[in-house]
Amino acid sequence: STKAVPIPWRARALPQGDRGIRAEDDSRLISYASNRFERDICFDLADIISINPYPGWISECDDWTRSNLVSVEPAIRRHAEYFSKAHYSGKPLLVSEIGACGIYGIRSRERAQWSRGVPIRL
Protein backbone atom coordinates (compact mmCIF):
# COMPACT_ATOMS: atom_id res chain seq x y z
CA SER A 1 0.00 0.00 0.00
CA THR A 2 1.21 3.50 -0.76
CA LYS A 3 -1.09 5.15 1.78
CA ALA A 4 0.79 7.52 4.09
CA VAL A 5 1.05 6.03 7.55
CA PRO A 6 2.14 8.25 10.43
CA ILE A 7 5.04 7.00 12.46
CA PRO A 8 3.99 8.18 15.94
CA TRP A 9 7.23 9.72 17.21
CA ARG A 10 8.03 11.31 13.88
CA ALA A 11 4.57 12.74 13.47
CA ARG A 12 4.98 14.50 16.84
CA ALA A 13 8.69 15.36 16.91
CA LEU A 14 9.38 16.60 13.40
CA PRO A 15 6.85 19.45 13.29
CA GLN A 16 8.27 20.73 16.58
CA GLY A 17 11.83 20.51 15.25
CA ASP A 18 10.80 22.15 12.00
CA ARG A 19 9.23 25.11 13.83
CA GLY A 20 12.23 25.43 16.15
CA ILE A 21 14.77 25.43 13.34
CA ARG A 22 12.81 27.93 11.26
CA ALA A 23 12.33 30.21 14.30
CA GLU A 24 16.09 30.18 14.93
CA ASP A 25 17.16 30.75 11.31
CA ASP A 26 14.62 30.68 8.50
CA SER A 27 17.31 31.15 5.83
CA ARG A 28 18.44 27.53 6.08
CA LEU A 29 16.89 24.68 4.16
CA ILE A 30 15.58 21.68 6.05
CA SER A 31 16.16 18.20 4.74
CA TYR A 32 14.42 15.08 5.94
CA ALA A 33 15.60 11.57 5.09
CA SER A 34 13.60 8.36 5.17
CA ASN A 35 13.48 4.90 3.65
CA ARG A 36 9.67 4.75 3.94
CA PHE A 37 9.01 6.74 0.72
CA GLU A 38 5.28 6.91 -0.13
CA ARG A 39 4.27 5.77 3.35
CA ASP A 40 6.06 8.57 5.17
CA ILE A 41 4.02 11.69 5.96
CA CYS A 42 6.91 13.87 7.10
CA PHE A 43 8.31 14.80 3.68
CA ASP A 44 5.83 17.69 3.65
CA LEU A 45 7.89 19.44 6.33
CA ALA A 46 11.15 19.39 4.40
CA ASP A 47 12.50 21.80 1.84
CA ILE A 48 14.69 19.02 0.44
CA ILE A 49 13.43 15.45 0.19
CA SER A 50 16.20 12.99 0.99
CA ILE A 51 15.62 9.30 0.40
CA ASN A 52 17.58 6.30 1.60
CA PRO A 53 16.75 3.50 -0.80
CA TYR A 54 18.60 0.21 -0.77
CA PRO A 55 17.54 -1.20 -4.15
CA GLY A 56 18.71 -4.72 -4.77
CA TRP A 57 20.21 -4.75 -1.34
CA ILE A 58 19.16 -5.91 2.08
CA SER A 59 15.36 -5.93 1.84
CA GLU A 60 15.20 -7.02 -1.79
CA CYS A 61 18.06 -9.46 -2.00
CA ASP A 62 17.12 -13.07 -2.56
CA ASP A 63 20.50 -14.31 -3.74
CA TRP A 64 23.68 -13.02 -2.09
CA THR A 65 25.91 -14.73 -4.65
CA ARG A 66 25.00 -12.53 -7.61
CA SER A 67 24.97 -8.81 -8.27
CA ASN A 68 21.66 -7.03 -7.86
CA LEU A 69 22.86 -3.76 -9.41
CA VAL A 70 20.32 -4.12 -12.23
CA SER A 71 17.54 -3.16 -9.81
CA VAL A 72 19.14 0.15 -8.77
CA GLU A 73 18.22 2.35 -11.74
CA PRO A 74 14.55 1.25 -11.97
CA ALA A 75 14.08 1.81 -8.23
CA ILE A 76 15.60 5.31 -8.34
CA ARG A 77 13.45 6.18 -11.36
CA ARG A 78 10.33 4.95 -9.52
CA HIS A 79 11.12 7.14 -6.49
CA ALA A 80 11.95 10.15 -8.70
CA GLU A 81 8.63 9.76 -10.50
CA TYR A 82 6.70 9.59 -7.22
CA PHE A 83 8.40 12.67 -5.75
CA SER A 84 7.93 14.67 -8.97
CA LYS A 85 4.17 14.81 -8.34
CA ALA A 86 2.64 18.26 -7.89
CA HIS A 87 2.38 17.73 -4.13
CA TYR A 88 6.19 17.82 -3.87
CA SER A 89 6.69 20.35 -6.65
CA GLY A 90 9.74 22.54 -6.23
CA LYS A 91 11.43 20.29 -3.67
CA PRO A 92 14.77 18.84 -4.75
CA LEU A 93 15.17 15.08 -4.39
CA LEU A 94 18.44 13.87 -2.90
CA VAL A 95 19.53 10.24 -2.64
CA SER A 96 21.27 10.55 0.72
CA GLU A 97 22.06 6.85 1.12
CA ILE A 98 22.09 4.10 -1.48
CA GLY A 99 23.05 1.06 0.56
CA ALA A 100 25.87 -0.31 -1.55
CA CYS A 101 28.26 -1.81 0.98
CA GLY A 102 31.45 -3.71 0.51
CA ILE A 103 33.37 -5.64 3.11
CA TYR A 104 37.11 -5.13 3.03
CA GLY A 105 38.87 -8.14 1.53
CA ILE A 106 35.84 -9.71 -0.16
CA ARG A 107 36.26 -9.77 -3.90
CA SER A 108 34.05 -11.31 -6.55
CA ARG A 109 34.29 -11.23 -10.33
CA GLU A 110 30.50 -11.41 -10.43
CA ARG A 111 30.26 -8.43 -8.07
CA ALA A 112 28.24 -10.43 -5.58
CA GLN A 113 26.64 -8.71 -2.61
CA TRP A 114 29.10 -7.36 -0.04
CA SER A 115 32.06 -7.66 -2.42
CA ARG A 116 34.13 -4.52 -2.90
CA GLY A 117 33.22 -4.30 -6.58
CA VAL A 118 29.59 -3.42 -5.86
CA PRO A 119 30.03 0.09 -4.43
CA ILE A 120 32.80 0.78 -6.95
CA ARG A 121 30.53 -0.08 -9.88
CA LEU A 122 27.54 1.76 -8.45
KENU-442977 format. One line per 2 residues: number of its first residue (from 1); their letters; for each residue x negated, y, z negated of N, C-alpha, C. Coordinates in pm, 1 decimal. Layout:
NUM) A) X:Y:Z:X:Y:Z:X:Y:Z | ... .
END
This chain:
1) ST) -83.6:-118.5:0.0:0.0:0.0:0.0:-88.0:124.8:0.0 | -45.4:225.1:72.5:-121.0:350.0:75.8:-56.0:457.5:-10.2 .
3) KA) 42.6:419.5:-90.0:108.9:515.5:-178.4:10.4:564.3:-284.1 | 10.4:695.1:-307.9:-79.1:752.5:-409.1:-36.8:706.4:-547.7 .
5) VP) -130.6:651.5:-619.4:-104.7:603.0:-754.7:-192.4:681.2:-850.7 | -131.1:750.1:-948.6:-214.0:825.0:-1042.7:-297.1:732.9:-1130.1 .
7) IP) -418.1:770.4:-1151.9:-504.0:699.7:-1245.7:-498.8:784.2:-1371.6 | -437.2:734.2:-1479.8:-399.4:818.0:-1593.9:-503.9:918.0:-1641.2 .
9) WR) -625.5:875.9:-1667.8:-723.1:971.7:-1721.3:-762.6:1074.6:-1617.3 | -767.8:1034.4:-1492.3:-803.2:1130.8:-1387.6:-692.6:1233.1:-1368.1 .
11) AR) -570.1:1184.7:-1368.5:-456.5:1274.0:-1346.8:-448.4:1380.7:-1456.1 | -498.1:1351.5:-1574.4:-498.0:1449.6:-1683.8:-625.6:1533.0:-1686.0 .
13) AL) -740.0:1469.1:-1670.8:-868.9:1536.4:-1691.2:-909.2:1626.7:-1574.8 | -888.4:1583.0:-1453.3:-938.3:1660.2:-1339.9:-872.1:1796.3:-1323.1 .
15) PQ) -740.3:1808.6:-1338.7:-684.6:1944.5:-1328.9:-742.2:2038.8:-1434.3 | -766.9:1989.4:-1553.3:-826.7:2072.8:-1658.2:-968.1:2114.8:-1618.9 .
17) GD) -1046.5:2019.9:-1568.7:-1182.5:2050.9:-1524.6:-1182.7:2148.2:-1408.9 | -1091.8:2127.2:-1315.2:-1079.8:2215.2:-1199.7:-1051.7:2358.8:-1244.1 .
19) RG) -955.9:2376.1:-1332.9:-922.9:2510.8:-1382.7:-1041.0:2572.4:-1457.7 | -1108.7:2492.1:-1538.5:-1222.7:2542.5:-1614.9:-1337.3:2587.2:-1526.2 .
21) IR) -1367.7:2508.3:-1425.8:-1476.7:2543.1:-1333.5:-1442.1:2669.6:-1256.3 | -1321.5:2675.9:-1205.0:-1281.1:2793.2:-1126.3:-1274.8:2919.1:-1212.9 .
23) AE) -1236.7:2904.9:-1339.4:-1233.5:3020.5:-1430.0:-1374.4:3071.9:-1457.3 | -1470.5:2980.6:-1464.7:-1609.4:3017.5:-1492.6:-1675.3:3082.8:-1371.2 .
25) DD) -1651.8:3023.7:-1252.5:-1716.2:3075.0:-1131.1:-1635.8:3027.2:-1011.0 | -1548.7:3110.3:-960.2:-1462.1:3068.2:-849.9:-1529.9:3076.7:-712.9 .
27) SR) -1658.6:3109.4:-709.9:-1730.7:3114.5:-582.8:-1788.2:2978.6:-543.8 | -1784.9:2884.5:-635.1:-1844.0:2752.6:-607.9:-1738.3:2654.3:-559.6 .
29) LI) -1778.8:2571.3:-466.1:-1689.1:2468.1:-415.6:-1687.4:2349.7:-511.2 | -1573.0:2286.4:-519.3:-1557.6:2168.4:-604.6:-1542.9:2046.2:-515.6 .
31) SY) -1623.3:1946.8:-544.7:-1615.9:1819.9:-473.5:-1565.9:1713.1:-569.6 | -1493.0:1619.0:-515.5:-1441.5:1507.6:-594.4:-1468.3:1380.8:-515.0 .
33) AS) -1527.5:1281.5:-578.3:-1560.3:1156.7:-509.5:-1478.3:1041.7:-565.7 | -1438.5:952.5:-475.7:-1360.3:836.0:-517.0:-1377.0:725.4:-413.9 .
35) NR) -1352.7:603.7:-457.5:-1348.1:490.4:-364.9:-1205.7:436.4:-354.9 | -1108.1:516.5:-396.0:-967.0:475.4:-394.0:-892.9:528.0:-271.1 .
37) FE) -951.0:621.6:-198.6:-900.9:674.3:-72.3:-753.4:714.2:-78.7 | -668.4:650.9:2.5:-528.3:690.6:13.2:-451.9:678.6:-118.1 .
39) RD) -499.2:597.7:-208.9:-427.0:576.9:-334.9:-463.3:679.7:-441.1 | -560.1:762.1:-415.9:-605.8:857.4:-516.9:-535.0:991.4:-498.5 .
41) IC) -477.0:1043.3:-604.9:-402.0:1168.5:-596.3:-486.8:1291.4:-627.4 | -610.2:1273.6:-662.7:-691.4:1386.6:-709.6:-766.6:1459.9:-599.0 .
43) FD) -762.5:1410.7:-476.6:-831.3:1480.3:-368.0:-771.9:1618.9:-343.7 | -646.8:1638.5:-383.0:-583.2:1769.2:-364.8:-656.5:1879.3:-440.2 .
45) LA) -722.3:1845.1:-549.9:-789.4:1944.5:-633.4:-922.3:1991.2:-575.3 | -979.1:1912.6:-488.7:-1114.8:1939.4:-440.1:-1115.9:2030.4:-318.0 .
47) DI) -1224.7:2103.3:-305.6:-1250.0:2180.4:-184.0:-1319.9:2092.8:-80.5 | -1396.5:1996.4:-128.6:-1469.3:1901.8:-44.2:-1427.4:1761.6:-86.1 .
49) IS) -1381.8:1682.7:9.5:-1343.1:1545.0:-19.3:-1466.0:1457.2:0.0 | -1504.5:1388.6:-104.6:-1620.3:1298.8:-99.2:-1570.9:1156.6:-120.9 .
51) IN) -1606.6:1069.1:-28.4:-1562.1:930.4:-40.5:-1681.5:838.5:-60.9 | -1656.5:731.5:-131.5:-1758.4:630.3:-160.0:-1711.6:495.3:-106.3 .
53) PY) -1716.6:478.5:24.9:-1675.4:349.8:80.1:-1791.0:249.8:76.1 | -1758.5:126.4:72.8:-1859.9:21.0:77.4:-1819.1:-78.9:185.0 .
55) PG) -1804.0:-31.9:309.7:-1753.6:-120.4:414.7:-1849.1:-235.3:443.5 | -1790.5:-353.6:450.5:-1871.0:-471.8:476.6:-1959.3:-508.9:361.1 .
57) WI) -1934.2:-452.8:247.9:-2021.5:-474.6:134.3:-1948.0:-550.9:26.5 | -1960.0:-513.1:-93.7:-1916.3:-590.7:-208.4:-1772.3:-639.4:-197.8 .
59) SE) -1675.7:-550.5:-181.3:-1535.8:-593.3:-183.9:-1492.5:-665.3:-57.3 | -1560.9:-644.2:52.0:-1519.5:-702.1:178.8:-1608.4:-816.0:226.0 .
61) CD) -1708.2:-848.3:152.1:-1805.6:-946.1:199.8:-1759.8:-1088.1:169.9 | -1749.3:-1167.3:274.8:-1711.9:-1306.6:255.7:-1828.0:-1401.5:286.4 .
63) DW) -1934.6:-1347.0:340.0:-2049.8:-1430.5:374.1:-2177.2:-1348.9:352.7 | -2248.1:-1378.2:245.4:-2368.3:-1302.3:209.0:-2489.1:-1335.5:296.4 .
65) TR) -2475.6:-1433.3:384.7:-2591.0:-1473.5:465.1:-2596.9:-1403.0:600.1 | -2498.5:-1323.3:632.1:-2499.8:-1253.1:760.8:-2479.1:-1104.0:737.8 .
67) SN) -2513.5:-1026.4:835.8:-2497.0:-881.5:826.7:-2351.1:-843.9:849.5 | -2302.5:-752.6:769.8:-2166.4:-702.6:785.7:-2166.1:-558.0:834.3 .
69) LV) -2274.8:-515.2:895.2:-2285.9:-376.4:940.8:-2182.4:-340.2:1047.0 | -2130.4:-440.9:1118.4:-2032.2:-411.8:1223.2:-1903.8:-352.2:1167.1 .
71) SV) -1877.2:-369.5:1039.4:-1753.6:-315.8:981.2:-1769.5:-172.7:930.0 | -1891.0:-118.6:932.4:-1914.3:15.1:877.5:-1846.6:123.4:961.7 .
73) EP) -1876.4:128.5:1089.8:-1821.7:235.4:1173.7:-1668.9:236.0:1177.4 | -1601.6:121.5:1197.6:-1454.6:124.8:1196.6:-1396.7:173.7:1063.7 .
75) AI) -1458.2:137.6:953.9:-1408.3:181.5:823.1:-1423.5:332.5:807.0 | -1538.1:386.2:845.4:-1560.4:530.8:834.0:-1463.5:606.1:925.0 .
77) RR) -1441.6:554.1:1044.9:-1345.4:617.8:1136.3:-1204.1:617.3:1076.3 | -1165.7:507.0:1014.0:-1033.4:495.3:951.8:-1016.3:600.2:840.8 .
79) HA) -1118.6:614.5:756.6:-1111.7:714.0:649.4:-1109.6:855.9:706.8 | -1191.1:881.3:808.1:-1194.9:1014.8:869.8:-1059.0:1049.6:929.5 .
81) EY) -994.9:951.6:992.0:-862.6:975.8:1049.6:-761.1:1008.8:939.8 | -764.2:933.9:831.6:-670.3:959.3:722.0:-690.1:1099.8:664.1 .
83) FS) -813.7:1137.4:637.6:-840.0:1266.6:575.0:-837.2:1383.6:673.3 | -809.8:1357.6:801.3:-793.1:1466.9:897.2:-647.0:1509.3:907.8 .
85) KA) -558.6:1444.3:832.4:-417.0:1481.5:833.8:-400.6:1624.7:783.5 | -290.0:1686.1:823.0:-264.3:1826.4:789.0:-273.3:1853.2:639.1 .
87) HY) -236.2:1756.2:558.4:-238.3:1773.3:412.8:-378.4:1809.3:361.8 | -480.0:1756.8:427.7:-618.5:1781.9:386.5:-689.4:1878.3:481.8 .
89) SG) -613.8:1945.8:564.2:-669.3:2035.2:665.1:-764.8:2137.8:603.7 | -877.1:2154.4:668.0:-974.0:2253.6:623.0:-1069.7:2205.3:515.7 .
91) KP) -1052.4:2081.6:470.1:-1142.7:2028.5:367.5:-1246.5:1938.9:434.9 | -1373.5:1970.7:418.2:-1477.0:1883.8:474.9:-1473.1:1745.6:410.2 .
93) LL) -1509.2:1645.9:487.9:-1517.2:1508.3:438.7:-1663.7:1468.8:431.6 | -1706.0:1426.1:314.9:-1844.4:1387.0:290.3:-1847.7:1241.0:246.5 .
95) VS) -1930.0:1160.7:310.4:-1953.0:1023.9:263.9:-2065.4:1034.5:161.8 | -2028.8:1031.7:33.8:-2127.4:1055.3:-72.2:-2199.0:928.5:-116.6 .
97) EI) -2140.4:814.2:-90.8:-2206.5:684.6:-111.7:-2161.1:594.0:0.5 | -2246.8:502.7:41.5:-2209.2:410.3:147.7:-2221.7:265.5:102.2 .
99) GA) -2298.8:240.0:0.6:-2305.2:106.3:-56.0:-2399.4:9.9:12.6 | -2490.3:58.1:92.8:-2587.4:-31.2:154.8:-2706.6:-44.4:61.5 .
101) CG) -2718.9:-158.6:0.7:-2825.6:-180.8:-97.8:-2921.7:-287.6:-47.9 | -3044.9:-270.4:-81.7:-3144.9:-370.8:-50.7:-3227.1:-400.5:-174.2 .
103) IY) -3256.1:-524.3:-195.6:-3336.7:-564.5:-310.8:-3481.2:-578.5:-264.9 | -3569.9:-512.6:-337.7:-3711.1:-513.5:-302.6:-3760.8:-657.4:-287.0 .
105) GI) -3827.4:-683.0:-176.6:-3887.5:-813.5:-153.2:-3800.3:-909.5:-74.4 | -3671.7:-881.2:-60.6:-3584.4:-970.7:16.0:-3581.4:-922.4:160.2 .
107) RS) -3623.9:-1008.9:248.3:-3626.4:-976.6:389.9:-3547.5:-1082.6:466.0 | -3485.4:-1039.4:574.7:-3404.8:-1130.7:654.7:-3400.9:-1079.1:797.5 .
109) RE) -3436.3:-1163.5:892.6:-3429.3:-1122.5:1033.5:-3284.9:-1092.9:1074.7 | -3191.2:-1160.5:1011.3:-3049.5:-1141.4:1043.5:-2990.3:-1020.9:971.6 .
111) RA) -3071.5:-955.5:888.6:-3026.1:-842.6:807.0:-2908.4:-883.6:719.2 | -2926.0:-993.1:649.2:-2823.6:-1042.7:557.6:-2805.8:-945.8:441.8 .
113) QW) -2691.9:-956.6:375.6:-2664.1:-871.0:261.3:-2780.6:-872.9:163.5 | -2807.1:-758.9:105.0:-2910.0:-735.8:4.3:-3052.0:-738.1:59.7 .
115) SR) -3070.3:-770.7:187.6:-3205.8:-765.7:242.2:-3241.5:-620.4:270.4 | -3368.4:-590.8:274.3:-3413.2:-452.0:289.9:-3380.3:-394.8:426.7 .
117) GV) -3353.7:-479.3:524.1:-3321.5:-430.4:657.8:-3185.0:-365.5:669.3 | -3094.6:-396.4:577.2:-2958.8:-341.7:586.2:-2957.4:-190.3:567.5 .
119) PI) -3008.0:-136.4:456.4:-3003.5:9.4:443.2:-3089.2:81.5:546.5 | -3194.8:17.3:592.9:-3279.9:78.4:695.2:-3201.4:93.1:824.7 .
121) RL) -3128.5:-10.9:862.9:-3052.5:-8.4:987.9:-2933.0:85.6:978.8 | -2872.0:91.4:863.0:-2754.5:175.9:845.5:-2792.0:321.8:858.7 .
END
